[in-house]
Amino acid sequence: MNAPPELAAAVRARVLAADPSPEAAALARHIVEIAGDSVSTIVFFGSRKSRARPDPYSAYDLFVVISDARAFYGRLSARGAVRRSPALLSALQVVLAPNQISVSASPGDAAPRAKCAVVTAAMLRRQTSASRDDHFCLGRLFQPTEVLYAAPGREDEIVATLVRAHALTYSWGRPWLPALFDVGEYCRTLLRVSFGAEIRPEPEGRSQALFEAQEGYLRPVYATLLAALARGGELREEAPGVYALARPVRALERLRLAAYFRWSMVRATARWAKYVITFDDWLEFIVRKARRHTGQDIVLTDRERRMPLVFLWPRVFQYLRHKDRARP
């Protein structure tokens, strides 16, 4: 669907006029200082952005949009910011995009660390369109974001990308909306459905906690979208601020979207194998993240640390079972 002009204005006002986290802004500057003109834009998102219960070890989630993969990874490698081969990272850029890399502005475990989803501008446009391959980009960019850096002439492009990610929520969220819903229920439904497509365990009530943390952003932005959809005939306003679908969800639409989310889960699972290669210190990162999301104290055995791809799978399946039990 085409994004309504008022939605574009609402998103632009928030993603460009945000109060940046000093640590996130410093990490973005560090990446640009190293990689130079191979970086087009950097977008801040995730728990650090929304302040949805991050812990001291939470990474700063960044989408890093690049123009030249070989130049980007080569410059990071030359400065010791990544340890993998630039040629290998460049080759993997086109496989199950995006790449995930870890970048820190200074040495030491306590230093702020960026978890960078690296993607080309063309790929990001595709992944925020009806032709997208999976839910990875949309599942992150429909929530609060902040443009930390835009190269000259790139600001309008990245804002348009973020606006599309918001507008498309209606197309993938429709089958799970209740008969009557307001903006709060619309947003909670999006969060619940989107988290259901992720292969990570979440504590009970995570969707509600995220909504509460993000409410100041979500309500005004999606109230604008719902009002525009009602004016366009997609929704009926049954009472002030209360909506119903103007056309029912057909069985084929429901099946298509269920298949889309299942396929997203398959791609997300396969993407983990790539992160083992692209993400420095991936094992420690995964352990910290699982500990934070499950609340369990996780201690890996020597065997699991030596050969994680062989012996860590029982832990993975245990976490996935936890996720299914804890899903709101």
Secondary structure, DSSP 8 states (H G I E B T S, - for coil): ----HHHHHHHHHHHHS----HHHHHHHHHHHHHHGGGEEEEEEESHHHHTSS--TT--EEEEEEES-HHHHHHHHHHTTS--S-HHHHHHHTTSSS-EEEEEESSSSTTS-EEEEEEEEHHHHHHHTSTT-SSSHHHHHHTS--EEEEE-TT-HHHHHHHHHHHHHTHHHHHGGGS-SSB-HHHHHHHHHHHHHHTSSS---TTHHHHHHHHHHHHHHHHHHHHHHHHHHTTSEEEEETTEEEESS---HHHHHHHHHHHHHHHHHHHHHHHHHHHHSTTHHHHHHHHHHHHH-------HHHHHSHHHHSHHHHHHHHHHHHHH--
